[in-house]
Amino acid sequence: MAQNNNHGGKRPGAGRKKGYKKPESEKVKTIVFARRVTDEEYQFLENSLKEFRLQKFAMRKQDEI
């Protein structure tokens, strides 16, 4: 007696349709940056990035007002 089931194999109509593109994400894209630096350079870069982000945040807050 044969069983009628759909176990195994590709399902018809499954997957993305032809020409479909994923919508762009609204999130800010980030990049991982890796570089060998000395302890002194590391501290400088860390402090500079922190200052840059604080300025960017302050500018954004000012634009909201």
mmCIF file of the C-alpha atoms, coordinates in Angstrom:
data_MODEL
# 
_entry.id   MODEL 
# 
loop_
_atom_site.group_PDB 
_atom_site.id 
_atom_site.type_symbol 
_atom_site.label_atom_id 
_atom_site.label_alt_id 
_atom_site.label_comp_id 
_atom_site.label_asym_id 
_atom_site.label_entity_id 
_atom_site.label_seq_id 
_atom_site.pdbx_PDB_ins_code 
_atom_site.Cartn_x 
_atom_site.Cartn_y 
_atom_site.Cartn_z 
_atom_site.occupancy 
_atom_site.B_iso_or_equiv 
_atom_site.pdbx_formal_charge 
_atom_site.auth_seq_id 
_atom_site.auth_comp_id 
_atom_site.auth_asym_id 
_atom_site.auth_atom_id 
_atom_site.pdbx_PDB_model_num 
ATOM 1  C CA . MET A 1 1  ? 0.000  0.000  0.000  1.00 0.00 ? 1  MET A CA 1 
ATOM 2  C CA . ALA A 1 2  ? 1.591  3.282  -1.119 1.00 0.00 ? 2  ALA A CA 1 
ATOM 3  C CA . GLN A 1 3  ? 1.530  6.216  1.231  1.00 0.00 ? 3  GLN A CA 1 
ATOM 4  C CA . ASN A 1 4  ? 0.764  9.682  -0.048 1.00 0.00 ? 4  ASN A CA 1 
ATOM 5  C CA . ASN A 1 5  ? 3.100  12.033 1.787  1.00 0.00 ? 5  ASN A CA 1 
ATOM 6  C CA . ASN A 1 6  ? 5.429  14.821 0.827  1.00 0.00 ? 6  ASN A CA 1 
ATOM 7  C CA . HIS A 1 7  ? 8.459  13.799 2.843  1.00 0.00 ? 7  HIS A CA 1 
ATOM 8  C CA . GLY A 1 8  ? 11.743 14.544 1.135  1.00 0.00 ? 8  GLY A CA 1 
ATOM 9  C CA . GLY A 1 9  ? 12.487 16.397 -2.049 1.00 0.00 ? 9  GLY A CA 1 
ATOM 10 C CA . LYS A 1 10 ? 11.946 19.961 -3.138 1.00 0.00 ? 10 LYS A CA 1 
ATOM 11 C CA . ARG A 1 11 ? 8.516  21.463 -2.616 1.00 0.00 ? 11 ARG A CA 1 
ATOM 12 C CA . PRO A 1 12 ? 6.980  22.961 -5.727 1.00 0.00 ? 12 PRO A CA 1 
ATOM 13 C CA . GLY A 1 13 ? 6.761  26.758 -5.542 1.00 0.00 ? 13 GLY A CA 1 
ATOM 14 C CA . ALA A 1 14 ? 9.155  26.987 -2.597 1.00 0.00 ? 14 ALA A CA 1 
ATOM 15 C CA . GLY A 1 15 ? 11.776 29.713 -2.292 1.00 0.00 ? 15 GLY A CA 1 
ATOM 16 C CA . ARG A 1 16 ? 12.019 33.246 -3.631 1.00 0.00 ? 16 ARG A CA 1 
ATOM 17 C CA . LYS A 1 17 ? 10.296 34.145 -6.834 1.00 0.00 ? 17 LYS A CA 1 
ATOM 18 C CA . LYS A 1 18 ? 12.403 35.155 -9.865 1.00 0.00 ? 18 LYS A CA 1 
ATOM 19 C CA . GLY A 1 19 ? 13.632 38.745 -9.753 1.00 0.00 ? 19 GLY A CA 1 
ATOM 20 C CA . TYR A 1 20 ? 12.969 39.156 -6.034 1.00 0.00 ? 20 TYR A CA 1 
ATOM 21 C CA . LYS A 1 21 ? 15.389 41.454 -4.204 1.00 0.00 ? 21 LYS A CA 1 
ATOM 22 C CA . LYS A 1 22 ? 15.595 41.729 -0.444 1.00 0.00 ? 22 LYS A CA 1 
ATOM 23 C CA . PRO A 1 23 ? 14.580 45.180 0.795  1.00 0.00 ? 23 PRO A CA 1 
ATOM 24 C CA . GLU A 1 24 ? 17.451 47.350 2.033  1.00 0.00 ? 24 GLU A CA 1 
ATOM 25 C CA . SER A 1 25 ? 17.834 47.431 5.784  1.00 0.00 ? 25 SER A CA 1 
ATOM 26 C CA . GLU A 1 26 ? 17.203 50.747 7.527  1.00 0.00 ? 26 GLU A CA 1 
ATOM 27 C CA . LYS A 1 27 ? 19.967 50.056 10.028 1.00 0.00 ? 27 LYS A CA 1 
ATOM 28 C CA . VAL A 1 28 ? 23.266 51.914 9.787  1.00 0.00 ? 28 VAL A CA 1 
ATOM 29 C CA . LYS A 1 29 ? 25.801 49.576 8.259  1.00 0.00 ? 29 LYS A CA 1 
ATOM 30 C CA . THR A 1 30 ? 28.905 48.944 10.343 1.00 0.00 ? 30 THR A CA 1 
ATOM 31 C CA . ILE A 1 31 ? 32.359 47.706 9.421  1.00 0.00 ? 31 ILE A CA 1 
ATOM 32 C CA . VAL A 1 32 ? 34.732 45.683 11.570 1.00 0.00 ? 32 VAL A CA 1 
ATOM 33 C CA . PHE A 1 33 ? 38.132 47.368 11.509 1.00 0.00 ? 33 PHE A CA 1 
ATOM 34 C CA . ALA A 1 34 ? 41.205 45.399 12.543 1.00 0.00 ? 34 ALA A CA 1 
ATOM 35 C CA . ARG A 1 35 ? 44.753 46.719 12.582 1.00 0.00 ? 35 ARG A CA 1 
ATOM 36 C CA . ARG A 1 36 ? 47.872 46.078 14.650 1.00 0.00 ? 36 ARG A CA 1 
ATOM 37 C CA . VAL A 1 37 ? 48.681 49.138 16.767 1.00 0.00 ? 37 VAL A CA 1 
ATOM 38 C CA . THR A 1 38 ? 50.815 49.996 19.766 1.00 0.00 ? 38 THR A CA 1 
ATOM 39 C CA . ASP A 1 39 ? 49.243 50.650 23.169 1.00 0.00 ? 39 ASP A CA 1 
ATOM 40 C CA . GLU A 1 40 ? 49.733 54.394 22.654 1.00 0.00 ? 40 GLU A CA 1 
ATOM 41 C CA . GLU A 1 41 ? 48.058 54.308 19.215 1.00 0.00 ? 41 GLU A CA 1 
ATOM 42 C CA . TYR A 1 42 ? 45.225 52.202 20.621 1.00 0.00 ? 42 TYR A CA 1 
ATOM 43 C CA . GLN A 1 43 ? 44.499 54.754 23.343 1.00 0.00 ? 43 GLN A CA 1 
ATOM 44 C CA . PHE A 1 44 ? 44.586 57.602 20.809 1.00 0.00 ? 44 PHE A CA 1 
ATOM 45 C CA . LEU A 1 45 ? 42.193 55.811 18.433 1.00 0.00 ? 45 LEU A CA 1 
ATOM 46 C CA . GLU A 1 46 ? 39.851 54.823 21.261 1.00 0.00 ? 46 GLU A CA 1 
ATOM 47 C CA . ASN A 1 47 ? 39.670 58.397 22.569 1.00 0.00 ? 47 ASN A CA 1 
ATOM 48 C CA . SER A 1 48 ? 39.267 59.867 19.079 1.00 0.00 ? 48 SER A CA 1 
ATOM 49 C CA . LEU A 1 49 ? 36.412 57.512 18.233 1.00 0.00 ? 49 LEU A CA 1 
ATOM 50 C CA . LYS A 1 50 ? 34.704 58.276 21.537 1.00 0.00 ? 50 LYS A CA 1 
ATOM 51 C CA . GLU A 1 51 ? 34.976 62.043 20.850 1.00 0.00 ? 51 GLU A CA 1 
ATOM 52 C CA . PHE A 1 52 ? 33.684 61.605 17.296 1.00 0.00 ? 52 PHE A CA 1 
ATOM 53 C CA . ARG A 1 53 ? 30.645 59.656 18.485 1.00 0.00 ? 53 ARG A CA 1 
ATOM 54 C CA . LEU A 1 54 ? 29.895 62.199 21.219 1.00 0.00 ? 54 LEU A CA 1 
ATOM 55 C CA . GLN A 1 55 ? 30.038 65.047 18.677 1.00 0.00 ? 55 GLN A CA 1 
ATOM 56 C CA . LYS A 1 56 ? 27.819 63.118 16.271 1.00 0.00 ? 56 LYS A CA 1 
ATOM 57 C CA . PHE A 1 57 ? 25.319 62.439 19.066 1.00 0.00 ? 57 PHE A CA 1 
ATOM 58 C CA . ALA A 1 58 ? 25.343 66.109 20.121 1.00 0.00 ? 58 ALA A CA 1 
ATOM 59 C CA . MET A 1 59 ? 24.744 67.239 16.520 1.00 0.00 ? 59 MET A CA 1 
ATOM 60 C CA . ARG A 1 60 ? 21.814 64.822 16.207 1.00 0.00 ? 60 ARG A CA 1 
ATOM 61 C CA . LYS A 1 61 ? 20.296 66.091 19.456 1.00 0.00 ? 61 LYS A CA 1 
ATOM 62 C CA . GLN A 1 62 ? 20.711 69.693 18.267 1.00 0.00 ? 62 GLN A CA 1 
ATOM 63 C CA . ASP A 1 63 ? 18.946 68.899 14.973 1.00 0.00 ? 63 ASP A CA 1 
ATOM 64 C CA . GLU A 1 64 ? 15.965 67.491 16.883 1.00 0.00 ? 64 GLU A CA 1 
ATOM 65 C CA . ILE A 1 65 ? 15.432 70.766 18.748 1.00 0.00 ? 65 ILE A CA 1 
# 
